[in-house]
Amino acid sequence: MKRIMIMLLACGWMLTACSMSGDKEAEHKDKPEKKVTQKQPTEKDASKINLHPEIFTKKAKNKNISEAEMKRDIQQYLNADHDLTKISEHYQDAMYSEKGLSKEEANHIKQAGKLTDKNDNNFADYINQNKLPKGYDGNTHKISRYITTSNQYLRDMEEKIDSVMENSKDGKVSIKEIGDIGSDSDVVNGKQQKQIEDWLDEKGIQTRAFTK
């Protein structure tokens, strides 16, 4: 489940920082959270990742959006977000390993961050500048806030990778160099996610980002 993966990955980064400070008890307690870690990516695996997903780009203004159109818009936005997040998730093992990220892999994450920013901003502008169908306004804005907040993690990661890469002597980036990246648990949590999932299910909107 995409959103949970993001939050667990963020927790994993915080766990790493704690373990480096000698907090062995916390490390043992939270160790199961790191089960999201996947096998080390190979060149064959990398070929399966879509590095250029189609993001949300609609620029309509002052328009009455029909329910059918709104469903398609939400689906496109969330599917693009899912595909962009998978790029970063794909390379998470390299950050945890001694190998670190190559410049090419770091650039893939940076590009995903830029596209994610555009996807979020375009969708937020779209739902703010048009009249949404009855019953969609509140929940659509909740989805936008939830996704944008959770994606702040990716933006912070992109900035830290960029900074570390500039000072890297061997062209590698490791988790120890990047350090801790936090998240806003008041907006992004299991309760909020379930509410979104239930609403999407009620409206019959199927996406790759949220699955029950």
TALINCOR-V855092 format. One line per field, one symbol per residue. psi: psi as a letter, one per 20 degrees, with the letter a starting at -180 (. if undefined). Layout:
psi: ???
This chain:
psi: ogghgghhgghhghgghghhijmhghgggjghhjiiprqpqrhgghiipoimqorpjpjqqlqoprggghghggggghgggghhhhgghhjhhhhhrhgaqrhgghhggghhgghgggggggggggihjroqqpjhgghhhgggggggghihghghggghgggghhjphjkqprhhhgbpparnihhorhghghggggggghikoprihpp.
